[in-house]
Structure formats: structure tokens, C-alpha cells
Amino acid sequence: MNLGLIVLMALLPLVTVAVFLVMLRWPAKHAMPLAYGVAVVVALGFWGTDLNIVAGASVNGVVTALNILFIVFGAILLLYTLRESGAISVIQKGFEDISPDRRVQAIIVAWLFGALIEGASGFGTPAAIAAPLLVALGFPAMAAVVSAMIIQSTPVSFGAIGTPIIVGVNAGLSGQSVTDRMVEAAGIPYAQYLDQIGMQVAMLHTLVGVFIPLIMVGMLTRFFGANRSFVEGLRAWPFALFAGVAFVVPYYAVAALLGPEFPALFGGLIGLAIVIPAARRGWFLPKDTFDFEAREHWQPEWISTLQDRVQTTRDESQPLSQLQAWMPYIIVAVLLVLTRVVPPITDALRADAVTLSIPNVFGSGITAASQPLYLPGFILLVSSVITYFLHQMWNNGNYLHAWKTSGRTIVSAGSALIFAVPMVQVFINSAPDGHDTVTAIQASLDEGVALGTLAQVASMPEMLAQGVAALTGQLWPLFAPLVGGLGAFLAGSNTISNMMFSFFQISTAEQIGLGSFGASMVVSLQAVGGAGGNMVTVHNVVAASATVGLLGREGDVIRKTLIPMAYYMAAAGLLGMAVITGGANLWYAGWLGFLGVVLVFMLTNRGGR
């Protein structure tokens, strides 16, 4: 069977998403059922996947979707609780006191606070928390979601206390013969080799991600400003770069000193401690002030069904201080850290007694499970209840209204997620008997086996990766981030992307003659690409959109976040090629030239209305 045809068939579910969701702008609740159907037809009719595996993967996808919906519900509930207590108005006034500039507010909330939440929880939680908070501050709903999704990049590789590296990369590499050879060539223990990969990931993210705040505010003014110009965002370059450096320097230092568990968490915390006092003193703030146009001039697609419900006038009869208003979010951050860092608490919340599980669904070998007490949704729900007492809301009958509104929102969001995640699971689990190694794929192709035999050893995403590798040859490191991004786009998780493709990446590096250091860099590019791919992953976009009531516009969000995602993949690939090549080489010039092209594009690109 021709490799090109196999790759083409594997692309069909992704092409369906791209055409109907992104290009034709269908709502996700319509596009994702179609994509799911295509994935099932390809898996059963062309790939040879067993029916019980497709069914088991689908059930697992539904359970995962319910987990995501629980997180979204918690985020919405906390937001409405704060609205009803008057805390949102206090927070809004606090940001106005720091700076009324929307660029500054987006950097503090999305970039720094979002990074802190990513470090503690990961798995799309930052966007689900930051987006509704930005809406509450007066951002158009789409602007809030786009900003929150763009920062789902640099912090992600070390999100959820380092899970993408500690679990994802480790699961993909450990116990494999090619890994053993690379570790032996490096002359260090495997644990140290894994730490080396973590350091390389931090280095790449530092050099690429330091510009993300600037790109984010450029996107904000280009697509949501009155003049539709990147230039307005670039005028905030001193503050944007200051905030970028304030995050990535401690981020890299923590990776070097403490390992992969805490870079994003401490980077966000230290960054907030540096940037907020500096902003209060007016340091690095832009000379002009950017704000959105009056509401009547906003485009209809920017506005969500919940746009006005979270922007209320505070009841002065129950004044709250800034600390009281922010306390629920502080509680969220503290509880997330405690439940992920303190082993007794973690073990209790993840114990078998509180885990809901369907083992070996339909005899597929797939287990669908949920740990509801460990999910961030439970933390958000607990924080909402604590806020009820903390803000003395017992005389306020609107707390029940917050629950009802959150419930209605979650029902409308469920129709998209309930198909989006099963589609991903069918795609990933399309290899019937679990043989998913690059060695088996290559052997099957070399022997010219029939498709039915090939399907026994290779899933659809692995065949896509194999096709890219066959085309690129020695230039593979340049494209390695794309494979990581593909995995994240599909699975909605940097961790799952690393699990799927880390072994493929290190095997490909060996095949093209890279040594131990080059191989670890290729795996690092996989992890960085997987983090950047989170900007466009469908079910994270759906979840973030649901928290602000922006349902049906998911394709428009992805069309915009594709721009910073493309920057991330290209910049990381060029930088990776430069480091692997070694010495002073032209790839560094290519990397710097690419950054220059991005800057020129932003300076000269102005859109119409």
C-alpha cells in the first residue's frame, strides 16, 4: 500500500475539521459530529480498526468530554459567584487603578495569571479561568478567548506540575532500546537525560516564548481595535517584553535548579510579583492608552450570550477590598498547588474509592475513568461555595441564579465536546492491537504489506508523522515541532502528544544520524511544538468559548490563533536546527531573519473593517 495514500486517508478527519470548522465557519456543534463520523468511517472501513476498539475509544471520549465540561462548569460558576458578590466590579476597578490599558490588563491576566494556573493545573484550565475574567473586565468575548488561548504555549510544557515532561516524554521514551542507546552515548543516567530534555525545552521556550505577550497584544489591537492594526499593540513593546522576561527568566532558572515540576508555576508567581508593582509605578507602561471601541461598534461575532451578565455595577452597601475580591482566585491557585504537590492529598483525591471507572470497555483494552475530586472543576466548585460564605452572600438571593445560569451554559457547550473528544480518541486509538512503534511501522512499509496488516501496527497520527519524516530527511528537526503540534491539536494535551510521538521523534533522529544530544533536542522540539499546538486544539477552544458563552464561533477563534501558533512552530524549528547544527551557523541567521519578518509583517499589516 502506498504511503501517500495512507497519509491522505489519515488526514481526512483533520481536513474535515479544517474545512467545516475553520474555513466554512460551521459551529463546532455541527462540524465535530461530522468529523467524528469521518474518523469512524476511516477507522472501520479503511484502517481496519476493530469495532469494539472504535466503540471503546468513543466511550472514553465521552467520559473525557464530561470531565472537561465539569471544569468549564466550575469556571463559569465561580465567575458568576464573583459577579453576584460584587467582587468582579472591585477587580475591574483594581485593574483600572493599575492601568486602564487593555494591553496591560491582557498581559497580567492572560500571560502571568494564566501561566500560574497552567503551572498548577494545566489541561486547558487557564483559558477556562482567564477568558471569563477578561470578559468581566470589559473585553469582547472573542478577544478574551483569543488572548487566553495564545498563552496556552510557553507555560504548557511544564503545566500541571511538569506532567507533559515527567509523564508524557518519560512514558514515550522509557524502556525503549533506542533511548537506551542514546542514554549510553550521553554517558549519563536516564533520569539525568530526561532532565536534560527538560532543560532544552525550557531554553527553547524561553527564546521563543519571550515574544508571546507582544504577539498577543498585537493580535488584540489588530483584530479588535478600532484601527485594526498590529502597530497599536507593538507600541506596548517595553511592557510586553518586560512581562515576557519577568516570566521566562525565573521559568528557565527554576527548570535548571529544581527540574520540570515548577517552572511555569514559579515563573507565573514571580512574574506577577515583579510586573504588578512595576505597573503600579508606571514602569514600562505605554505612553498611549488602548481601549476597545464603544459596545455599539463591536462586531456581532465578538459578543457572547453572557457578555453583559458579568459586567454589573457593584453594590456599595457591601464593600469588598481588593484582597477580598481576589481571594477566591487565590484560593483556587493554593488548592490546585496543594492537591497536586502534597502526596497525601493527591493520593486521597485520586484513590480507587473515589475514582469512577469503566475498565476494558467492550473488550477493547481501553479504560474510561474519571477522578472528579481531583479535577480542577471540583476545586472551582469548592471555591465558589467558600466565596458564598467569605463574601457574606447569604442575604443575596442571586447565588442560586449563578448556579442556574452556569447549568444552562454547560448544556449548550456539551453538544460540541461530546463529539469533539470521541473523534480524537478514535483517531488516536486506530491501531487495533496497540502496536504503535516506529520500528513496526517502518518494517511494514519496507516489506510492502497489505493495509490490513499495516493497520495492526500503526495508528493514524503515527502514519501522518511517518509521512512527514519521509519527506523531510535531514531537515527533520525543522519540522519536528509540527508533529508535536499535530498531537496536541488532536488530543488537546501536550502530555498525550508527547506520549504518542516522543519515541517516534528519537527514533527518527537516530535514523537521520543525529547523536545523543541531537536526539534529545528533537524530543525537546516535540515537547515545544506540542505546547504551541495547544493554541488551536479544538476542545480547549470549545471549552474556553463555553465559559464566556461564545458558542458557534470556535472556527473564528482558531483562524486567529493559527497565526501565533505558526510563529511558534517556525521559530522553534529554526532555533532547533541552529542548536543541533552547532557553532555559528546560518540557521541562527535564519531564526533572527524570521523574527525580523514577523516584526515587519506586524508593522505593515493593517486590516480593514
C-alpha positions in Angstrom: 0.0 0.0 0.0 1.3 3.4 -1.0 2.4 5.6 2.0 1.0 8.7 0.3 -2.5 7.2 0.1 -2.3 6.0 3.7 -1.3 9.5 4.9 -4.1 11.0 2.8 -6.7 8.8 4.4 -5.3 9.6 7.8 -5.7 13.3 7.0 -9.4 13.1 6.2 -10.7 13.6 9.8 -8.4 16.6 10.2 -9.3 18.0 6.8 -12.9 17.8 7.8 -12.3 19.9 10.9 -10.2 22.4 8.9 -12.8 22.8 6.1 -16.0 22.9 8.0 -15.0 24.4 11.4 -12.2 26.8 10.3 -12.8 27.6 6.6 -16.6 27.4 6.3 -17.0 28.5 10.0 -19.6 26.0 10.9 -20.3 25.9 14.7 -18.4 23.2 16.5 -21.7 21.5 17.5 -22.2 20.8 13.7 -18.7 20.4 12.5 -17.5 18.0 15.2 -20.2 15.3 14.8 -19.3 15.3 11.1 -15.6 14.9 11.9 -16.4 12.1 14.3 -18.3 10.3 11.6 -15.5 10.6 9.1 -13.0 9.3 11.7 -15.2 6.3 12.4 -15.7 5.5 8.7 -11.9 5.8 8.0 -11.0 3.7 11.1 -13.5 0.9 10.3 -13.6 1.0 6.5 -10.1 1.8 5.6 -7.8 1.4 8.6 -9.2 -2.0 9.6 -9.8 -0.9 13.3 -11.9 -3.3 15.2 -15.4 -2.2 16.0 -15.0 -2.8 19.7 -12.0 -0.5 19.8 -13.8 2.3 18.0 -16.7 1.9 20.4 -14.4 1.8 23.5 -12.5 4.9 22.3 -15.8 6.7 21.7 -17.0 5.9 25.3 -13.6 7.0 26.7 -14.0 10.3 24.7 -17.5 10.9 26.1 -16.1 10.4 29.7 -13.2 12.8 28.9 -15.7 15.3 27.5 -17.7 15.2 30.7 -14.5 15.8 32.7 -13.9 18.9 30.6 -17.5 20.1 31.0 -17.1 19.8 34.8 -14.1 22.1 34.6 -16.0 24.6 32.4 -19.0 24.5 34.8 -16.7 25.2 37.8 -15.1 28.2 36.0 -18.4 29.7 35.0 -19.9 29.2 38.4 -17.0 30.9 40.1 -17.2 33.8 37.7 -21.0 34.3 38.4 -20.5 33.9 42.1 -18.0 36.8 42.0 -20.3 38.9 39.9 -23.2 38.4 42.3 -21.0 39.2 45.3 -19.7 42.4 43.7 -16.1 41.1 43.5 -15.9 41.5 39.7 -16.6 45.2 39.9 -13.9 45.5 42.6 -11.4 43.6 40.4 -12.2 45.7 37.4 -11.6 48.9 39.5 -8.3 47.5 40.7 -7.1 46.9 37.1 -8.2 50.4 36.2 -6.1 51.7 39.1 -3.1 49.8 37.7 -3.8 50.8 34.1 -6.9 51.3 32.1 -4.9 50.0 29.1 -6.4 46.8 27.8 -3.0 45.6 26.6 -1.6 45.8 30.1 -4.7 44.0 31.5 -4.4 41.2 29.0 -0.7 40.6 29.8 -1.3 40.5 33.6 -4.4 38.3 33.5 -3.8 36.0 30.5 0.0 35.8 30.3 1.1 35.9 34.0 -2.0 34.7 36.0 -2.8 32.2 33.2 0.8 30.8 33.4 0.4 30.4 37.2 -2.8 28.5 36.7 -1.2 26.4 33.9 1.7 25.5 36.2 -0.7 24.3 38.9 -3.3 22.6 36.9 -2.8 22.5 33.1 -5.2 20.7 30.7 -6.9 23.8 29.4 -7.8 25.3 32.9 -6.0 28.6 32.4 -8.1 29.6 29.4 -11.3 28.5 31.2 -10.4 30.8 34.1 -8.7 33.7 32.3 -11.2 34.2 29.5 -14.3 34.8 31.6 -12.2 37.1 33.9 -11.2 39.2 30.9 -14.8 39.4 29.8 -15.8 40.6 33.2 -13.1 43.3 32.8 -14.9 44.5 29.7 -13.2 42.6 26.9 -15.2 41.4 23.9 -15.8 37.7 24.4 -13.8 36.6 21.3 -10.9 38.9 22.3 -10.8 37.3 25.7 -10.8 33.7 24.3 -8.1 34.5 21.7 -5.9 36.1 24.3 -6.4 33.2 26.7 -5.6 30.6 24.0 -2.5 32.4 22.8 -0.8 32.0 26.2 -1.5 28.2 26.0 2.0 27.8 24.7 5.1 28.7 26.7 3.9 27.6 30.1 2.3 24.4 28.8 5.3 22.1 28.7 5.6 22.5 32.5 1.9 22.6 33.2 0.2 20.5 35.9 3.4 20.3 37.9 5.5 19.2 34.9 3.2 16.4 33.7 4.0 16.8 29.9 7.7 16.1 30.7 7.5 13.8 33.7 4.7 11.7 32.4 4.4 12.4 28.7 8.0 12.4 27.5 9.0 9.8 30.1 6.2 7.4 29.0 7.2 7.8 25.4 10.9 7.1 25.9 11.4 4.9 28.9 12.1 1.2 28.3 12.9 1.6 24.5 16.1 0.3 23.0 16.8 3.4 21.0 16.5 5.5 24.2 19.0 3.2 26.0 21.5 3.7 23.1 21.2 7.5 23.3 21.5 7.5 27.1 24.6 5.2 26.9 26.1 7.5 24.3 25.5 10.5 26.5 27.2 8.8 29.4 24.6 9.8 32.0 21.7 8.0 33.8 18.3 8.0 32.1 16.9 10.3 34.8 19.6 12.9 34.0 18.9 12.5 30.3 15.2 13.3 30.9 16.3 16.4 33.0 18.5 17.4 30.0 15.5 17.3 27.7 13.5 19.4 30.2 16.3 22.0 30.3 16.4 22.1 26.5 12.6 22.5 26.4 12.9 25.4 28.8 15.7 27.0 26.7 13.6 26.8 23.5 10.5 28.1 25.2 12.5 31.0 26.8 13.9 32.2 23.5 10.6 31.7 21.5 8.0 32.5 24.2 9.5 35.8 25.5 7.8 37.4 22.5 4.3 35.9 23.1 3.0 38.8 25.2 3.9 41.2 22.4 2.3 39.0 19.8 -0.8 38.6 22.0 -1.3 42.4 22.3 -0.6 42.8 18.6 -3.4 40.3 17.9 -5.6 42.2 20.3 -5.3 45.5 18.5 -5.2 44.0 15.0 -8.4 42.2 15.3 -10.3 44.0 18.0 -9.0 47.6 17.9 -10.7 50.5 16.1 -7.8 50.8 13.7 -7.3 47.1 13.0 -3.6 47.5 13.3 -0.8 45.4 14.9 1.1 48.7 15.4 -1.0 49.7 18.3 -0.1 46.5 20.1 3.6 46.9 19.3 3.6 50.4 20.9 3.3 48.5 24.2 6.6 46.6 23.4 8.5 47.8 26.5 5.9 46.5 28.9 5.2 43.3 26.8 8.9 42.4 26.7 9.3 43.3 30.3 6.5 40.9 31.2 7.9 38.3 28.9 11.3 38.5 30.6 9.8 38.6 34.1 8.3 35.2 33.4 10.8 33.4 31.3 13.9 34.2 33.3 12.6 32.6 36.6 11.0 30.0 34.4 14.3 28.9 33.0 16.2 29.3 36.3 13.7 27.1 38.1 14.0 24.5 35.3 17.8 24.5 35.8 17.7 24.4 39.6 14.6 22.4 40.5 13.6 20.4 37.4 10.5 20.2 35.4 7.8 20.4 38.1 7.7 24.1 38.9 9.0 26.4 36.0 5.5 27.5 34.9 4.1 27.8 38.4 7.0 29.8 39.9 7.5 31.7 36.7 3.9 33.0 36.8 4.1 33.7 40.5 7.4 35.5 40.4 6.3 37.3 37.2 3.2 38.6 38.9 5.2 39.7 41.9 7.5 41.7 39.6 5.2 43.1 37.0 2.2 44.3 39.1 4.2 46.6 41.4 6.2 47.8 38.4 2.9 48.6 36.5 1.5 50.4 39.6 4.6 52.7 39.5 4.1 53.3 35.8 7.3 51.5 34.7 7.4 50.4 31.1 3.8 51.3 30.5 2.9 52.5 27.0 2.5 56.3 26.6 -0.9 55.9 24.9 -3.9 54.1 26.3 -5.6 51.4 24.2 -9.2 50.6 24.8 -11.9 49.0 22.8 -14.5 51.0 20.9 -17.9 51.6 22.4 -20.0 48.5 22.6 -22.3 49.5 19.8 -19.3 49.4 17.4 -18.3 45.8 18.2 -18.9 43.2 15.6 -21.7 40.8 16.4 -19.5 37.8 16.3 -17.3 39.2 19.1 -20.2 39.3 21.6 -21.3 36.3 23.6 -24.7 35.5 25.1 -23.1 36.1 28.5 -21.3 39.4 27.6 -23.4 41.7 29.7 -24.3 39.3 32.5 -20.8 39.5 34.1 -20.5 43.3 33.9 -22.5 44.7 36.7 -22.4 47.6 39.0 -21.1 46.8 42.4 -23.4 47.1 45.4 -21.7 49.7 47.6 -23.6 48.6 50.6 -21.3 45.6 50.9 -17.9 47.0 50.0 -15.1 44.5 49.3 -11.4 45.1 49.4 -9.1 44.1 46.5 -7.8 41.3 48.7 -11.3 40.0 49.4 -12.3 40.3 45.8 -9.2 38.3 44.6 -9.3 35.8 47.5 -11.4 33.2 45.6 -8.8 33.1 42.8 -6.0 32.9 45.4 -7.9 30.0 47.0 -8.1 28.3 43.6 -4.4 28.7 43.0 -3.5 27.4 46.5 -5.8 24.5 46.4 -4.6 23.5 42.9 -1.0 23.5 44.2 -1.8 21.6 47.4 -3.8 18.9 45.5 -1.0 18.4 43.0 2.1 18.8 45.2 1.2 17.3 48.6 1.2 13.5 48.1 -1.3 12.5 50.9 -3.8 15.0 49.5 -3.2 13.9 45.9 -3.4 10.2 46.8 -6.7 10.7 48.7 -8.3 12.6 45.8 -7.1 10.0 43.2 -7.8 6.9 45.3 -9.7 4.0 43.8 -12.6 4.6 46.2 -13.3 8.0 44.6 -12.4 7.0 41.0 -15.2 6.3 38.6 -14.0 3.7 36.1 -15.3 1.5 33.2 -12.4 -0.9 32.7 -11.9 -2.7 29.3 -14.8 -1.0 27.6 -16.4 -3.5 25.1 -13.3 -5.7 25.5 -11.2 -3.0 23.7 -8.5 -2.8 26.4 -9.5 0.9 26.8 -10.4 2.1 30.3 -12.7 5.1 30.7 -12.1 6.8 34.0 -12.9 10.0 35.9 -11.4 11.3 39.2 -14.0 14.0 39.9 -12.5 15.2 43.2 -9.1 15.7 41.5 -10.4 17.6 38.6 -9.9 21.4 38.7 -13.7 21.7 38.3 -14.1 20.4 41.9 -11.6 23.0 43.1 -13.5 25.7 41.3 -16.8 24.5 42.8 -15.4 24.4 46.3 -14.0 27.9 45.8 -17.5 29.1 44.8 -19.0 27.7 47.9 -16.2 29.2 50.1 -16.9 32.6 48.4 -20.6 32.4 49.3 -19.5 32.5 53.0 -16.4 34.6 52.5 -18.3 37.4 50.8 -21.4 37.0 53.1 -23.8 36.3 50.3 -26.5 34.7 52.4 -28.6 37.8 52.1 -28.1 37.8 48.3 -30.7 35.6 46.6 -28.7 35.6 43.3 -26.3 32.9 44.3 -28.9 30.3 43.1 -29.2 32.2 39.9 -25.4 31.8 39.3 -25.9 28.0 39.5 -28.8 28.0 37.1 -27.0 30.2 34.5 -23.9 28.0 34.7 -26.0 24.9 34.2 -27.7 26.3 31.1 -24.4 27.3 29.6 -22.9 23.9 30.1 -25.8 22.2 28.4 -25.2 24.3 25.3 -21.5 23.6 25.3 -21.9 19.9 25.7 -23.2 19.2 22.2 -19.8 20.1 20.6 -17.5 18.5 23.2 -19.4 15.3 23.3 -18.3 14.6 19.6 -15.0 16.5 19.5 -13.3 14.4 22.1 -14.5 11.0 20.9 -13.3 11.9 17.4 -9.8 12.4 18.8 -9.9 9.2 20.8 -10.9 7.2 17.7 -8.1 8.8 15.7 -5.5 8.1 18.4 -6.7 4.5 19.0 -7.0 3.5 15.4 -4.2 0.8 15.8 -6.2 -2.2 16.8 -3.7 -4.2 18.8 -1.7 -1.4 20.3 1.5 -2.0 18.2 2.4 1.6 17.6 6.2 1.8 17.4 8.1 3.4 14.6 10.1 0.2 14.1 7.0 -1.8 13.3 5.6 0.9 11.0 8.9 1.1 9.0 9.1 -2.7 8.8 5.6 -3.0 7.5 6.3 -0.3 4.8 9.6 -1.8 3.8 8.0 -5.2 3.4 5.1 -3.9 1.3 2.5 -5.5 3.5 -1.2 -5.2 2.8 -3.1 -2.4 4.5 -4.9 -4.7 6.8 -1.6 -5.9 8.2 -0.2 -2.4 8.4 -3.3 -1.3 10.4 -2.3 -3.8 13.1 0.8 -1.8 13.9 0.2 1.9 13.1 -2.4 4.4 14.2 -3.5 7.3 12.0 -1.4 10.0 13.8 1.7 7.8 13.6 1.3 7.3 9.9 1.0 11.1 9.4 4.2 11.6 11.4 5.9 8.9 9.3 4.8 10.6 6.1 6.3 13.9 7.2 9.6 12.3 8.2 9.8 10.5 4.8 9.5 13.9 3.1 11.9 15.9 5.2 15.0 13.7 5.7 17.9 15.6 7.3 15.7 18.7 7.8 13.6 16.7 10.2 14.4 18.9 13.3 12.9 21.9 11.4 9.5 20.0 11.2 9.6 18.1 14.5 7.6 20.8 16.3 4.8 20.3 13.8 4.4 16.7 14.8 4.1 17.8 18.4 1.6 20.4 17.5 -0.4 17.9 15.5 -0.6 15.6 18.5 -1.7 18.5 20.8 -4.3 19.7 18.2 -5.8 16.2 18.1 -5.6 15.2 21.8 -5.9 18.7 23.3 -3.0 17.8 25.5 0.8 18.3 25.3 1.1 15.3 27.6 -0.7 12.9 25.2 1.2 14.4 22.2 4.5 13.6 24.0 3.3 10.1 24.9 2.4 9.4 21.2 5.4 10.9 19.5 8.5 11.1 21.8 9.6 7.6 20.8 8.9 8.4 17.1 11.0 11.6 17.4 14.0 9.9 19.0 13.9 7.0 16.5 13.7 9.4 13.6 16.7 11.4 15.0 18.7 8.2 15.1 17.7 7.2 11.6 19.0 10.5 10.1 22.3 10.1 12.0 21.9 12.6 14.9 23.9 11.8 18.1 22.6 11.7 21.6 22.5 15.5 22.0 20.7 16.0 18.7 18.2 13.3 19.5 17.4 14.9 22.9 16.9 18.2 21.1 14.5 16.6 18.6 12.5 15.3 21.5 12.6 18.7 23.1 11.2 20.2 19.8 8.4 17.7 20.0 7.5 18.9 23.5 7.7 22.6 22.5 5.6 22.0 19.4 3.1 20.1 21.5 2.8 23.1 23.8 2.4 25.6 20.9 -0.3 23.3 19.4 -2.5 23.9 22.4 -3.3 27.3 20.9 -5.5 25.7 18.3 -6.7 22.4 19.9 -10.4 22.1 19.3 -11.8 21.0 22.6 -9.8 23.6 24.5 -11.2 26.3 22.2 -14.7 24.9 22.7 -14.2 24.8 26.5 -12.8 28.4 26.7 -15.5 29.7 24.4 -18.2 28.0 26.6 -17.0 29.7 29.7 -17.9 33.1 28.1 -20.9 31.9 26.2 -19.2 32.3 22.8 -20.6 29.1 21.2 -20.7 28.6 17.4 -17.6 30.8 16.8 -14.9 28.3 17.6 -13.6 28.3 14.0 -13.1 32.1 14.0 -11.0 31.7 17.2 -8.9 29.0 15.6 -8.4 31.1 12.4 -6.8 33.8 14.6 -4.8 31.6 16.9 -3.3 29.8 13.9 -1.1 33.0 13.4 0.8 32.8 16.7 0.8 29.0 16.5 2.6 29.2 13.1 5.1 31.7 14.7 5.8 29.3 17.5 6.4 26.2 15.2 8.6 28.1 12.8 10.7 29.9 15.4 11.2 26.7 17.4 12.1 24.7 14.3 14.7 27.2 13.1 16.2 27.6 16.5 16.3 23.8 17.0 18.1 23.4 13.6 20.6 26.0 14.7 21.4 24.4 18.0 21.7 20.9 16.5 24.0 22.1 13.7 26.3 23.7 16.3 28.7 26.6 16.2 27.9 29.8 14.4 25.8 28.7 11.5 23.3 30.1 9.0 20.4 28.6 10.9 20.8 31.3 13.6 20.7 33.9 10.9 17.5 32.2 9.6 16.0 32.3 13.0 16.8 36.0 13.5 15.6 36.7 10.0 12.3 35.0 10.7 11.8 37.2 13.8 12.5 40.2 11.6 9.9 39.1 9.0 7.3 38.6 11.7 8.1 42.1 13.0 7.9 43.7 9.5 4.6 41.8 8.9 3.1 43.2 12.1 4.3 46.7 11.4 2.9 46.8 7.9 -0.3 44.7 8.2 -3.4 46.7 8.8 -6.8 45.2 8.1 -10.0 46.8 7.0 -13.3 46.8 8.8 
